[in-house]
Amino acid sequence: MEAIFTTPCFIRKNTDNLRDELKKLGIRPFLLDEELNSWGDNIKVFGFERIAFSCSDSLNDCEGYTDCGTNEELFLAIAAKRNDTSANQYWVFDEDFPPYRKGDFTIGYFHRCSCYCHVATVEELIEYFNQ
C-alpha cells in the first residue's frame, strides 16, 4: 500500500524546526530548493496523493484544509495522520489499560491495541491540543 497522508492542514507560522519535523514524518518539501521552500509565513501540508509541504505568505486554496492556527503540536499531530502505519500518530484509550486511563492520549506505534484504544480523529486532536 502506498503511504498517503490523509489530512491536509496548515499552520500560520514557518520555522526551521517545523520543516525539519515534517521531513522526519516523511513529508517532503514541495520545492527541491531548500532556500526557496522556506520562504513565507505559513506552511501547508497537502496530504492525499501529494505527500509534500509548501511555504508561502498566502493561504489561498486552503478550502478543506485544517487550520492549526499557530499550534505546532496540533499541526504536527494532524500532519502525521496516514493510512499505512500508526507510527507518530496519537492514540486515545477507550478503557483503562495500565498505565493508561480511559481518555488518555499517547503518541506511539501499536500493533494490536484496537481493543483498548483508537487513532485520534482530527476533532479529538483539535480538542486535546486546544485545552
PyMOL commands that set and color helices and strands:
alter all, ss='L'
color gray80, all
select helices_A, chain A and resi 16-24+34-37+72-79+122-129
alter helices_A, ss='H'
color red, helices_A
select strands_A, chain A and resi 9-11+28-29+42-47+50-56+66-67+89-93+105-108+117-119
alter strands_A, ss='S'
color yellow, strands_A
deselect
rebuild
show_as cartoon
